Amino acid sequence: MATHRVCPWWLGYFLASPLRRLFENPGAMLAPYVREGMTVLEPGPGMGFFTLELARRVGPSGRVIAVDIQPRMISSLKRRAARARMLERIDARLAEPDSMKLDGLGGTVDFALAYAVVHELPDIGSFFAEIAQALKPGACALLAEPAGHVNAAHFEEELKAAARAGLYPASRPTIRRSHAALLKRV
Ligand SMILES: C[S@@+](CC[C@H](N)C(=O)[O-])C[C@H]1O[C@@H](n2cnc3c(N)ncnc32)[C@H](O)[C@@H]1O
């Protein structure tokens, strides 16, 4: 059953823990999609478990725009990025619950990662519309939702909302304990 409850900030420390790598391999997950020089959008990054891997992959010529509604997630993400000497490649922004405030990004994003965030949103229709507007034509977004929080029927509803915004499933990657789809902007 899906909820709109936002992940508490303190859980961000567990989600960004290196121990999580024992169960999830962000490098292997992102390798097929992210290359040097890309502009990547990550809504709901938490404290940056995937953000740092994205930043490593886009390299010094690329950029990661990480957008979260919780100031503590953003400040911890920035601290981690600074420690990893990658802060200059990461544009960490504070969003509003109903808007990621992506003005100026229209049609410039090569790839978006929405990992374990969509079930927390109050309005997924406007979320997918913002993603579609930010992506370049033909670019993709990887959507993954935790199977423990989101059942298969609800995930299909999320895919329908994405399609209404012009984001269509191009493949269904296998991600452990998750429902996942690679969505392509047509
Ligand atoms: C379960 S955490 C997942 C964090 C990260 N993606 C990961 O897998 O480690 C969900 C994150 O989405 C953020 N979030 C919730 N609603 C949001 C919204 N409307 N816009 C942007 N971020 C949001 C939360 O603050 C939290 O950091």
The ligand as an ORCA input file, in Angstrom:
! r2SCAN-3c Opt
* xyz 0 1
  C      12.814      7.305      0.940
  S      13.822      8.739      0.673
  C      14.848      8.148     -0.646
  C      16.159      8.886     -0.742
  C      17.080      8.420     -1.859
  N      16.452      8.478     -3.157
  C      17.611      7.044     -1.580
  O      17.144      6.076     -2.195
  O      18.499      6.940     -0.715
  C      12.744      9.887     -0.174
  C      13.313     11.273     -0.326
  O      12.419     12.037     -1.139
  C      12.283     13.325     -0.581
  N      11.024     13.926     -1.021
  C       9.769     13.690     -0.561
  N       8.867     14.455     -1.205
  C       9.573     15.183     -2.107
  C       9.202     16.178     -3.072
  N       7.944     16.572     -3.224
  N      10.187     16.729     -3.846
  C      11.478     16.339     -3.687
  N      11.884     15.412     -2.771
  C      10.938     14.846     -1.994
  C      12.373     13.083      0.915
  O      12.683     14.258      1.634
  C      13.484     12.030      0.982
  O      14.747     12.625      1.024
*
